[in-house]
Amino acid sequence: MLKTIQDDRLWLVSQPDHSRIAGYFAAHWGNSAFASPGSFAAPTPVADPERLRAETVLAIAEHDNGWWEWEATPDLSADDGLPAGLDEVLKDQQAGMDRWRMGLRRFPRNPMVNLLIGSHAYALYAARAQAHADPAFNHPLFWKGAPEKLYPGTAEAPLAFMADLAKLQQGWIDELRRDPATAAWLDPATLSPLKRLLQICDGISLWLCSALVPAASGASRGIGEDAIELHDVPRRAWTDRCTIAVTPLGGRRVKFDPYPFDIDPLPVLLPARVVELPADPPARVQTAHFHAAHFQTWWHARQPRSVEFTVVSEK
């Protein structure tokens, strides 16, 4: 759960909803300056770029689907009785790895989707383990905070998990290579930009949902309040990368320079549940927190809001 405190309200966005916002950005990625997913320049162009684009958008939109079960019956925070914030949940390394394993079983007919999601997980843990980390795949999540703050504990478990992921990835690679229609997808000139695009769209969505740098309380301080830079963003090819400056303009307007999307301005609807502070859930029990069984009624009775942002170019 992504938790943000702004204007004396607590904004709650589920991980699957955040993931779909990332997929929305991916579906609109591409214009005269930026290649769309599936159309990055490579020595061997793919035969069906629209199919590859669709697989990439699906992977980005579903990259956090391993959270489905947790979000349906979340652990509750000791601080406020609401779903635990991202930084609280990530303290349990093993549970996090189990969520990735669960998510990577959902698309048995889409090896490319699994490969991209698996590569995303691998890069996150590589940064934490400080091994096999490629600087070009440094996730935006870590630019303002060290990986060990979000993934505490020793590096032994991440290294073992990375080894498991590497085996799974090899299986998906072998499956894609056996199909003449998908073999060219594995060319690093084609695959690397797609892996990076997943990270970039994930980072944009996390920033918009204000969970880029969770505070100790489990909630960050405001929706997209700080300017950020997105590094190593592929434009027309993997060898053609740039830095995008993301700047809040006020009034929930955000400027991207250079601008990578196919619509300008690009409307973004962020689904959130909003809790007035101080929070007073109606179903408290004798202890300091209300029971999870009571929480379900309280949560589903709250109507989600569609918070609208507008992404614009320099002009």
FIVO-873856 format. One record per residue: x, y, z negated of N, C-alpha, C in turn. Coordinates in steps of 0.001 Angstrom, whole numbers, plus 500000, padded with zeros to 6 digits. Atoms other than C-alpha are relative to their C-alpha. Layout:
XYZXYZXYZ ...
END
This chain:
500850498810500000500000500000500000500887501242500000 499264498746499935501312503428500933499217501038499212 500681499108500933500487505947498205500643501384500062 499513498633499869500783509714498581499192500925499112 500685498986500802499967512497496159500090501328500734 500054498711499326498837515702497857498706500701499627 501179499188500336496483518512496805499176499358498888 500672500611501153495686516746493500499140498809500398 500688501215499567494518513682495394501031498917500280 499163501148499669495973510219495777499481499400501294 500367500536498691495946509054499404500556498581500099 499619501405499928496021505274499935499803499496501431 500042500547498642496857503712503312500535498577499936 499554501398500035497093499948503754501120499767501007 498904500335499077500114498379505423499465499625501391 500521500283498654497987496898508275499526501244500726 500437498773499342496463500332508942501198500823500458 498764499323499587499920501916508968500580499347501246 499438500739498871501033499189511383499244500322501285 500790499682498808498175499944513774500281501417500499 499607498657499574499145503624513787501304499923500785 498758500193499253502624502511514871499715499454501389 500388500540498697501004500486517660499370501053500886 500611498895499243499023503553518713501086500874500625 498890499216499453502260505522519111500679499227501135 499352500804498958503756502642521116499176499978501279 500872500059498828500727502486523424500027501311500787 499936498700499331501141506195524212501437500420500315 498597499656499777504940506063524521500311499970501499 499567499968498606506290507136527899499449501186500752 500388498874499156506219510138530234501110500213501030 498990499770498970508438511751532862501417499925499461 498668500030500601511365511841530407500297498694499280 499833501228500783510794508615528454499312498837500719 500583501199499409510250505139529880498975499398499051 500964500726500810507220503230528679500567498619499677 499512501343500320507782499852526975499831499061501197 500036500899498856508625497302529656500623500593501241 499487499335498800510037499865532080501380500617499802 498650499489500200513487500568530654500930499437501073 499094500408498940516227500424533273500886498851499537 499176501172500308518092497109533374500547499435501304 499448500600498777520317495217535847498998499113500729 501040500840499409517448492775536378498640500507499523 501315499489500420514076494600536278499021498863499756 500978501039500298511231492608534786498947499962501104 500949500178498898508685491199537224498648500637499706 501332499487500375505604492343535281500175500940498809 499745499084501123506425495453533201498771500263499147 501199499751500800502800495914532124499739498873499011 500143501109500950502729492454530579500977500173498842 499016499789501061505934493199528663499590501171499120 500480498858500786504503496533527621498923499558499030 501084500466500860501386494830526252500527499159498841 499420500823501065503463492283524308500709500868498970 499273499112500904505587495078522844499046500797499133 500993499238500765502588497171521814499356499099498949 500589500932500961501033494102520162500954499751498842 499019500251501055504240493379518256500097501189499053 499875498813500841504486496960517008498738500208499173 501261499831500723500798497110516065499810498959498903 500189501093500958501067493820514139501263499690499194 498722500347500630504577494071512710499875499813498486 500204500180501437503216494261509139498806499101499696 501180500836500243500491491629509516500219499006498864 499741500859501147502214489566506817499452500558498691 500578499374501185500689492008504348498497499761499889 501453500121500016497088491039505180499477499426498684 500485500670501205496635488658502251500243500847498754 499685499178501169498380490943499761499043501195499920 500853498821500007496316493962500800498554499651499656 501362500412500342493076491976500441499841499800498495 500026500217501455493914491032496836501329500498499434 498689499442500348496752493396495862500336499860498524 499552499818501376498835493452492739499680501439499601 500360498665500466497743496411490622501151500614499215 498913499287500649500160499016489365499751500135498500 500110499792501444500869499223485656499771501467499664 500131498568500260500784503022486019498574500502500134 501314499417499745497335503648487445498899498983500266 501019501009499750495533500316487946499598499871501445 500258500059498570495458500924491699501036499082500651 499012500870499360497313498802494278501416500534499827 498614499608500210501030498830493635500561500684501235 499374499295498892503054501222495775501095499168500642 499032500761499216505546500078498376501266499711499218 498744500224500706508595500567496171499837499013498854 500254500967501061506985498576493342499959498582500557 500184501327499422506102495669495620501327499428500507 498754500484499400509510495471497320501026499533498972 499070500482501026511200494751493994500026498477499935 500057501467499973510114491120494422500497499540501364 499394500363498717512512489987497162499346498777500614 500507501249499454511134486476497513498603500173500576 501354499767499496507537487643497912500047500734501334 499868499277498738508663490037500641500394499077501136 499588500947498964510400487278502554498863499059500364 501146500874499728507335485060502196498976500703500881 500940499258499148505201487816503738500474500001501459 499478500052498631507505487941506783499765498628500610 500186501359499475507354484161507154498539499754500366 501423500179499723503572484252506985499608500746501282 500337499222498830503321487009509579500550499411501281 499358500551498807505666485246511983499372498684500455 500730501200499567503284482265512166498702500342500716 501336499633499533500306484229513460499854499976501519 500101499890498546501161484377517175500811498898500696 499226501108499411502305480917518314500061500058501519 499997499919498535501425481758521962500730501235500514 499334498759499611503412485001521965501418500041499445 498643500020500543507106484256521459500684501362500026 499387498676499963508052487806522488499550500842498813 500506499282501168505830489252519775500751499562498754 499280500519501161507447486980517195501467500414500023 498591499627499902510925487764518495500206501450499568 499855498588500360510403491521518148499746500218498511 500273499845501431508826491271514687501121499379499180 498899500641500709511524488833513583501271500826500048 498823499140499881514247491142514887499872501219499091 500262498872500891512642493994512962500319499618498553 499721500465501357512751491992509729501496499779499804 498567500284500102516328490890510415500788501293499790 499268498734500109517524494489510858499798500635498630 500245499438501324515864495572507600500874499328498950 499212500716500994517607492869505611501495500100500289 498587499806499674520885493307507482500517501287499381 499597498742500620520979496895506267500167499828498499 499908500236501441520364495703502696501204499143499663 498905500923500291522912492902502863501351500557500414 498768499376499517525485495192504503500836499003500802 499317500980499155526314492441506963499277499942501334 500555500121498649525795492219510718499082501175500347 500873498856499748524180495681510680500556500840501146 499636499160498866524294497557513981499501501416499713 500441498632500320524244501350513346498904500511500924 501033499549499067522072501820516438498614499533499580 501283500504500486519351499874514615499804500340498529 500214499520501360519477501836511378498578500539499894 501420499661500060515814502050510430499788501385499396 500285498686500588514342505526509751499704499933498507 500300500167501421513267504152506366501212500253499125 498785499924500808516904504275505226500764501303500166 499212498803499744517970507679506483500012500953498816 500028499133501173516932509440503286500126499218498696 499846500801501196517484506586500874500780498742500309 499184501186499775519935503724500494499124498755500014 500829501211499925518570500271501430499819499301498659 500113500727501260519316498869497976498945500594499074 501055499414500817516790501304496466498641499398500334 501266500612499593514000499697498465500050498481499932 499830501456500068515421496166498456501003499684498895 499065500207501102516943495762494983500371498533499853 499551501366500233518799492699493798501264499693500770 498776500402499322521738490756495137499747499816501495 500096500178498553522484490291498829499909498528500389 499981501424499665522518486477498611498698499553500647 501298500410499441518800485978499213499774500605501383 500154499466498643518705488422502160500865499284501024 499118500692499050521668486646503775499419498643500382 500603501300499709519957483266503466498751500175500868 501201499734499213516717484729504826500371500383501430 499538499619498666518594486282507748500424498779500802 499613501227499307520036482860508579498769499239500480 501247500641499584516508481426508655499375500738501182 500550499212498908515350484289510857500766499770501295 499184500215498805518255483737513250499610498691500695 500422501271499410517152480120513752498646500140500682 501313499785499391513564481159514386500124500806501288 499835499172498820514671483834516819500580499201501169 499420500811498930516763481335518764498936499122500650 501085500799499438513692479144519173499116500814500938 500821499149499132511669482043520596500774500399501255 499160499671498841514572483003522858500021498836500983 499984501179499126514778479452524204498670499858500746 501318500106499368511024479463524874499836501042501108 500098498944498992511180482774526729500921499728501186 499032500257498930514239481690528731499523498893500934 500476501109499161512503478543529976498942500453501010 501044499492499114509780480638531623500607501028500947 499410499034499062510992482379534818499365501381499908 500685498711500074508410485105534233500463500850498820 499594499257501198509906486067530857501504499966499741 498562500129500258513594485150531104500708501351500036 499332498698499877514566488682532194499732500895498797 500290499197501188512990490074529003501140499951498990 498942500201500989516020488789527104501273500757500327 498844499174499663518510490997528928500132501085498933 499848498975501036519976493265526206499574501390500453 500408498688499501519302496266528444498489500169499944 501461499966500123515594495366528289499558499811498563 500449500352501343515321493883524804500376501046498952 499543499056501028517362496419522804499097501220499877 500900498855500158515140499421523628498670499638499345 501278500404500593512045497440522624500143499762498501 499735500185501430513552496406519293500120501346499299 499829498676500594514534500006518662498672500755499958 501278499313499951511109501286519703499100499555498853 500776500467501145509482499103517051500424500756498744 499510499278501170511701500712514420499568501466500025 500331498585499892511031504214515732498520500237499726 501442499829500220507241503835515864499617499677498558 500215500313501404507288502201512431500410501184499134 499527498866500780509333505103511080499093501208500111 500914498866499821507012507735512582498733499787499174 501227500283500732503969506034511096500229500076498492 499694499926501431505618505629507689500141501449499550 499834498587500348506581509292507711498635500687499928 501309499376499981503057510320508633499174499555498796 500709500523501168501679508090505868500720500338498702 499251499486501152504276509644503533500582498924499110 499339501020500815505967506475502407501454499835500402 498624500139499532509353507133504009500968499879498836 499156500093501194510965507722500615499094499956498780 500893500072501146508702506417497843500661500536498738 499497499512501270509100508144494492499940498893498963 499958501025501041509680506266491259498597499603499558 501365500283500433505966506487490480499244499106500966 500688500804499008505099504522493605499251500827501020 500666499130499033503666507543495435500955501094500432 499155498917499526505477510031497619499242501313499879 500531498721500450504858513736497322499107500710500995 500859499283499083503075514749500488500008499402501379 500140500607498683501872513740503925500849500773501000 499175499411498964504632514485506409500491501394499671 499613498651500379505975517464504471501413500362500449 498607499730499700509653517134505378500303499709501462 499532500263498646511232517444508807500970498824499980 499079501121499888513104514359509958500581499971501410 499438500256498683515285513270512854499949498509500285 500022501386499549514816510046514808501201499809500919 498755500173499273518188508842516031499968498769500903 499853501144499080519155506480518851498663499598500618 501279500255499346515792506820520583500251499783501492 499770500227498567515924505208524060499087500855500860 500806499219499049514779507424526917499695499146501216 500241500792498793515079505811530363500697498641499946 499221501238500082517567503097529364500650499925498625 499336500154501286519392501670526359501277500841499936 498800499158499954522499503571527456499655501487500023 500465498616499986520420506770527528499146500219498755 500705499826501277519528507569523913500115501449499533 500026498612500457518647510815522190499545500048498547 500541499736501336517655512321518849498745500843500149 501254499249499987514068513488518372499835500698498654 500295499232501213513409516258515855498496500002499770 501417500032500379510073515827514060499790501069498936 500143498828500861508888519052512452498530500261499694 501380499640500344505644519691510526499775501491500212 500310498603499689503997522933511657498919500576499103 501126499566500811501248523115509047498693499645500682 501302500346499439497594522357509498499966498621500610 499912501375499497498475518694510097500379499954501477 499417500011498658500255519580513349501483499669499860 498618500473500056503588517903514032500629500146501372 499302499786498732506100518874516721501089498949500196 498945500925499597508288516325518524500833500676501093 499115499383499012511325517644520408501265499153500145 500875500035498824511914516125522906498749499144499755 501327500588500193508376514835523369499896498690500779 499951501296499313508003511092524155498657499414500436 501303500623499804504235510566524535499338500426501307 500638499755498705501932510476527554498867501009499930 501050499002500190499329512875526104500562501127499138 499515498846500753500115516385524869498888501058499954 499680500583501302498730517088522350499435498583499847 500437501360500286498295513570520961499265499985498660 500720500075501279495529513201518330500301498677499297 499714501194500800496254510735515514499017499967498836 500948500166501095493548509472513149500568499008498996 499394500820501041494992508139509912498918499534499031 501013500489500944492608505869507937500560499954498585 499519499946501385492965506513504214498818499992499051 500944499839501095491082506172500966500595501048499063 499523498856500762491323509285498834499398499954498597 500416500070501398491160509298495030500308501337499335 499788498753500734490678512495493028500831499711498748 499161500161501184493291512925490296499556500987498915 499538501316500437493359512182487500499005498913500373 500851501096499554492030508867488774499225499433498816 500853500571501036489139507471486766499160498899500611 500765501102499416488147504134488287498852499613499084 501208500213500807484644503225487088499963498682499257 500132501350500560485393499653486049501168499647499091 498900500293500910488061499923483380499562498969498948 500261500983501042488336497122480825500649500498498720 499505499566501296489568497214477254501462500408500041 498591499649499907493202497386478315500148501314500750 499757498720499331494831500351479998499657499948501483 500229500139498568494004498973483448498723499201500236 501204500774499705490896497639485092500380498687500684 499721501352499537490669494019486116499938499932501521 499965500109498544491454492942489683498626499666500574 501331500351499505487968491435490044499112501236500062 500750498757499967486462494814489168500508500909501107 499394499135498994488866496522491516499381499794501374 500508500261498652487423494813494602498731500801500283 501222499239499793483997496420494166500310501483500082 499633498587500009485532499787493345500647500399501327 499243499682498783487819499650496394499091500027501230 500814500104498797485294498536498993498804500946499985 501065499005500060482720501032497769500473501376500453 499450498706499603485044503875498710500072500070501525 500023499867498546484485505083502260501351500508500504 498734499504499459487719505363504255499795501310500756 500013498749499259488474508799505643500905499881501226 499128499878498843489882509504509074500648501375499947 499267498753500126492526512145508489500680500286501330 499512499741498650493351513800511801501269500862499977 498769499262499747496852514909512769500076500266501504 499789499698498596497942516445516036501496500059500265 498588500033499610501306515643517627500135500837501262 499852499062498890502540518359519980501452500082500450 498663499794499476505540519204522145500502501382499631 499389498697500247507828522219522026499192501128500594 500703498927499288505706524157524473498724500444499305 
END
